[in-house]
């Protein structure tokens, strides 16, 4: 172990999602002094979105290095995935077997967060810290948060997601709209509120493609169903469509109309939804060099946000966590800037490849002419598990 370049250095990780917490864990277990600043009010804050599946060749490697792989297995579960058409007919069902438990099992986002939090030293995470700005100082960086809170750090790692506030200090262009819009919804009691859809979906996941739209539902450990609807729209659609995503009646009305040609079970789910969110899909190009920067870098979606259609976003972020930790604590670099520059060079290569794959899949899954044949549908079951 070589932690000489970070001896007596304070590392600030902005963002307490899977990437930020994994980065903190890997650094901490190698002797680093780390503080995570997270905007959520506390650890009990509910995280929206579906489940995550981590693969043996990417995400699981990071958890193994963090000593958390067995904990992940205990909290995750293999899931079957059904592929249906818009008329509600199940075309394919991918049923798990005993070998699937360790292949790419799914875990709820809150469960993964709690697993990571329990592994960190006490008070590593500072809650209710919404990052505002930073500026160079004699101590490295002065960090400013809402409520007038100021902290200092020698090294800053921005892991604050797709709408990163840290990004502007490191990267050049802002993330651009890809042309796809995502509506997220969740039904908390599907057996009671949408029993026909629940029966069609089963206890696992379900995907459907038709009319240039994607529908994907996931069953969480609690039994709740989290789902996503994606379609292609011009960039100004969100501003001009008149949908208020805080008003679920408005969103339900839009979905019922937009899916009027789909089976009534889909519309039953929409009507049973308790909350919605609307997300224009963003893409952060890595084709242009970042600004000159010292002792500060980005990880996860803050560095390379991409749509979820290839199912690799979180896993690429966990690779970032591994490389950052390795370079700062175990590799023979003589200074922090060189260690982070080497990480960024590697990250640009593997994240660019993932982005290319994602953009290609985004175009394919929104095609109105996608053939519903077995050899096309079966590979897509894997894709949707990452949405």
N, C-alpha and C positions, 0 to 999 in steps of 0.2 A: 504494500500500500504506500502510495506517495501522495500525501496531502500537503506538501510543503508550500505549494503556490496558494493554498487557501487557509493556511495557518493564521489564526487571529483575524480572519475575514468573516464578515457578516453577509450571508446570502439571503436575499429577499425573493421569494417566489410570489408573483402576483397571480392569484387564481387558485382556488381549491377544488378543481375538478379532478378527474382521474389522472390527467397528465401532471398537473401541479403537485398533487399529493404523492404520486409515484416518484417524481423528481425529488421531492423533499425526503422521502423514505430512503431512496438509494444514496443520496448525498449524506444524510444523517448517519446511516449505518457505516459509512466510510469516514466518519470523524468530522464532518462539516457542521458548522453552526448555521442553521436554517430557520427562517420564519416564513410562514405562508400567510398571506393577507387575502381574505375571502370576503366578498360583498354580502353573502348570505348572513342573516342575523345570527344564526347558530347552527349546530350540527343537525338539529331536527328539521331544518328547512326541507320541504319536499322538492325533489328534483323531477321536473317534467320530462316526458319522453319515454320511449320504449326500452326494452332490454338491450344489453350488450353481449356479444359473443366474442371471445378472444381465442385466437388460434395458436396452435403449438409452435409455429415458426415465427411468431411476432409477439403478440401481447402476453402469452403465457411465459415467454422467456423473461420478460421484464418482471412479472410477478414471482417467478422462480428466483431471480436474483435478489428480489426483495424479501424472500423467505415467506411468501404469501400464497404460493400456488395451491397448497392443500386447503387453505382457508377458502380460496376461490372455488375449488371443486365442491367443498361442503355447502356453499351457498348457491351454487349454480345448478342447472338442470338441463338435460337434453330435451329438445322440443321437436315435435313433429311439425311439418309445414305442409299445409294444403294449398294447392294452386287451383283457383276457380275461374270461371268466366263471368261475364257481367250478368248472365242469367241465373247465377247461383249454383251451377253444376260444378262439382269437384272433379277436376281433370286429372290431377296427380296428388298423391299424398306421400310425402317422404317421412317414413316412420323411423324413429331412433331405435337403435339396439344397444346392447350393453357396452359396445365399443365407442359409442357416441358421447358418453359421459365426459371423456377426456379430450375429445377431438376439438370441439368448439362450443362448449356448453354456454348457456345464456345466464346472465345474472342481472338483477334489477340494479338500477343506477344507485339508489340509496344504499343497497346492501354492499356494493363495491366501495362506495364512499366510507361507510362505517368500518369495513375491513381495513382500509388504508389508514383511517383516523386512529384506530385502536393500535396500530403498529408504530405510531409516531410518539416522540417524547412529549411529556405534558406541556401544554401551552405552545406547542409548535404553531398551531393555527390561531391567528387573530381574527375573530369574526366581526361582522358588521364594519368591514373596512372596504369601502368603495373607493378604488384608486381614481385620482383626479389628474395628477401630473407629477413630473419629476424634474430635477435640475442637478447638474454636477455640483459637487461641494468638496471641501477639503477631506471629508470622510468617504468620498466616493460619489454617492448619490443621496439627495434629499428627496424623500417620497412624501407626497401630499395626498391626503385622503379627505373625504367629506367630514364635516363636523370640525374642521380645523385641525385635524390630527396630522402630525408630522413624524416620520421615522427616517432613519438613515440606514444605508447598506453599502457594502463595498462592491457587491455583484448583484445584478437584477436579472431575473428570468421571468419574462412575460408569458404566462400560461393562462391568460384571461379570455380565451375563447375567440369565436369568430368575429365578435364586435369589440375586439381588443382596443384598449386605450393606450397600452404600452407600445403597440405596433408603430405608431407614428414616429417614435424616437429611433427606430431601427430600420424599418422597411421603407421602400419608396411609395409605390402606388397603393391606394386603398383597394379593398376587395371589390370586384366588379360583379354585377348581376349576371347570372348564367342563362337566364331565360326561363327557368323553372320556378314555380311557386309551390310551397308546401303548406298544407293545413294540417295541424296536429289536433287530435281530439282524444278524449278519454272517457270511457263509461265505467264507473266505479262498481256497479252492481249489475253486470250483464245478465246473469241468470234471472234476475227479477225484472229488469227494465227492457231487455232486448233478447228474450229467450230463443227466438227463431234464429237470429244471427249467431248467438252463442252455440246453438246446436250445429249450425253450418260450419262454424270456425273450429269447434272442438276445444280441447284444452291446450292447444299449441298456437301456431301462427297460421295466417292465411294471406295469400297474395292474389291479386287479380290485375290484369292489364286489358284495357279496351278503350276505344275512342280517344287514343292518345293520352289517357290518364292512367295513373298507377294508384292502386289501393293496397295497403299493407297493414295488417293487424297483428298484434302480439299480446299474448296472455301473460300477465305478470304473476308473481308469486302469490299475491293477495287475491287473485282471481279477476282483478280489473283488466279491462282490455284497452290498450293504448294503440292508436292507429294513425296512419298518415295517408293523405291524399295528395298527389302531385300532378301538376299539369303545366303546360307551357303557356306563358302569358307575356305580353310586352312589359317593359320596365315600369311604365306609368300606370299599369293596371291596378296595383295595390293602392295608389293614391286616389284613383278615379272610380273604383268599383263601388264605393259607398258601404263596404262591409266593415262593421265595427266588431273586432274580435273579442272585445269585452262584453258584447251583447250576444249571447249564444243564440237567441231567437233569430237574429239577423243571419248568422252563419248557417244555422240549420236550414233556414229558408233557401239560402243560396245552394247548399249541397243537395237538398231535395229536388231542386229544379235542375241542377247540373247533372244529377244522376237519375233523372226521370226515366231513362231507358234501361236502367239497371234493376236487378231483382229487388223486391220490396224489403228483403232482409238487410240489405245495405242501408236503406233509408230508415229502417227500424233502429239500427245502430246510431245513425246520425241524430235521430230524435231523442235517443237516450243519453246523449253526450252531456257531461256536466261542465266541461270547460274546453275552450279552443285557443289555439295560437296560430298566427299566420307568419310564415317565414319565407321571404324571398331568398332563393339559393345564391350563395356568394362563392366566388373563386378568387384566390389570392395567387397571382402569377409569381412564379419563381424564375421567370426568364430574364428579369432585370436585377442587377446587383443592388444590394441594400446600401443604405447610407453608411458612411464611416461611423463606427461606434466602438466604444471601449467598455469592457466589463459589463456588457448588457447583451441579452439575446432573447430569442423567442422560441416557444415550443408549442406543439399541438396546433389547434386551429388558429391561434394567434400568428403562427408562422406560415401555415399553408392550408388555410381553410379550403375545403372542397365539398361539393354536394355528397350526400351519403350513398349514392347509387352503386358504388362498388364495395361498400361495407368495410372500408379500411381506415377511416379517419382517426378513430381513437387508437387503433393499433399503431399507426404511423407516429402518433403522439407519444405512445409508450416507448417506441424506438428512440425518439428524441430524448426522453428521460434517461434511457440507458446510456446514450452517447454523451450527454452532458455530464452525467455523474462520472462515467469512466474517464473522460478527459480532464475533469477537475480534480479527481482524487487518485487515479491509478495509472495514468499515462505519463510518459517522461517529458512533459512540457515544462518550460522554465518560467512561463508567465501566463496569466489568465487570458489575455487577449489571444495568444496563439492557440490555447486550448479551445476557446470558444470559436475561433475562426476555423479550426479543423472540424469541429462539430458541424458548423454551418455548411462547410463544403460537402461533407458526407450527407447531411440532411437534404441539401438541394438536390442531390442525385436521386436518392430513394423516394423523396416526396414528389419530385417531378414525375417520376414513373407512375406513382400512385395517382397523381392528378390526371395524367394522360388517360389511364385506364378508366378513371371515374367519368371524365368528359365523354369518352366513347360510349360507356354504358348509359350515361344520361340520355344521349341521342337515341340509342337503341330502344330503351324501355319506354320512351314517349312516342315511339313510332305508331301510327295508326294501322300500319300494315304488318305488324309483328305476327308471324304465323304461329298459331297455337298447335304445335306438333310436339310430340314427346321429346325429341332430341333438342328442341329449343327451350321448352318449359323447364325441364329438369335442372339444367345449369342455373336458370334464373332463380330457382328456389334458394340457392346459396346466396345470391346477390341480395335478395330482399332481407335476409336475416341481419344485414348490417345497416339497414335504413333507420 
